[in-house]
Amino acid sequence: MTLSDRFRALPPSPTLAGAGRRAAARGRVLAASVLLATLASCGPSTAGGPPASAPTNAPATVVVPATTIPADGRTCLTGALTYDHHDAEAGTKGAERLTTAVARGGTWELWGRLSTDGADQLLASGVTDDGGWFRACAGRSGQLTEAHLTFRSSGGDLWRVISPTGGTEYAFDSARLRDVAGNRDLGTVKVPADRQDAWKIVDTVGDLYRKVTAAEGPGSRCWTRHQTTGGCDELTFTWAPDATVGGFWEPDTRNVVLAGEHTASRHTILHEASHWLQFELYDHWFPDAPGCENHTFDVATTPGCAWTEAFADAAAAYVLGDYRYVYPDGQDFDLHNDGATAWDRGDAVQGRVGGSLLDLWAADGPDGGTWDRTVRLMGEQRSADFRQYFTEGRPRAGLSTTDAAGRIIADHTIAY
């Protein structure tokens, strides 16, 4: 399979050329709160709310002796999960620049032994909440001879990060505790450094999930209305810290493939996830996108390429609340391009379409300050390009194509 068949790769960081024109050559990889209370239904979750004090992202794991016995006599392990990461959105570069974040929406499993000669048993499972907190309680009362938590690089059964070699999720265990009864506070548990970015992916994808499901409205907890609870499609990221190939969504496997350094950018993570999302909203169909082997924000390719890339750009920026595409090295590209004379013109230009979408969804835009009706529209009607979305889909969804909406696309050099 060629790189173009995989739907493009990460463009290099932008540089200025000519009369201020940014060039970004190859490819297609071109955010934070989710806690998926709904995800608790994917297993026998005992995840509870956070303790009275907020988590502090302390760097060390702290084990505190049990002090209270739950009223029902169950044994519980509690604490907060955090991870270190490079933060391209903050402009940080270099191995020495690490930020600590809470790990939201990540799967935990409580394992324990009921007797000295007993085998490990899975006693409960769930996901961390929007503060990274977990409260894992056995489904039975009484002391456990041994207990520990296993943390997995997945958001329940809705998204996961796997190794490209073994094809399995990343995982690690907490300390094994002996003769545990009541509530045992593990304090702050940190993801090991060699797999921390797998949890960054899990954490970041949760933001996209929350935005999508808020737009789709009540119903299935799956990503879109095309699946029903119990039969949800799962978004899979293939990633390794030493991977050198990545930065694309692969239609054949339906996996997002990221190289090691790509995880520094939440925009990159969300951009690639949004290609999969468009495929899901269109019920396993994706627009034809010729010319995307070498695509940039400011140079015309084809309407299909510009539409698919612009949707992914705009979705990432919308989720993160900005107008940028941020590269893993901390450089960024501004999608504000009203009147940008150095850019190519029209709806075959990725940046023109992406800027139009963000302006339509903006707080002061004609779509009511959200992308919600666009997401619902995409779940009901497929569009091969921006023209079809704007001239056919929007009127059917009750979205304006005149007045402010018309002025927005005209400002982005698009005329219908």
Secondary structure, DSSP 8 states (H G I E B T S, - for coil): --TTTTT-------EEETTTEEE--S-S--------GGGGGGTT-------SS-----SS---EEEEE--TT-EEEEEEEEEEEE--GGGT--STT--EEEE-TT-EEEEEEESSTT---EEEEEEE--TTSEEEEEEEEES-EEEEEEEEESBSTTSEEEE-TTT--B-EEE---EEEE-SEEEEEEEE--GGGHHHHHHHHHHHHHHHHHHHHH-SS-SSSSTTS-TTS---EEEEE-TT--S--EEETTTTEEEE-GGGGG-HHHHHHHHHHHHHHHHTTS-----TTTTS--SSS---HHHHHHHHHHHHHHHHHHTSSEEE-TTS-EEE---TT-TTS--STT-HHHHHHHHHHHHSTTSTTTTSSHHHHHHHHH---SSHHHIIIIIHHHTT---SHHHHHHHHHTT---
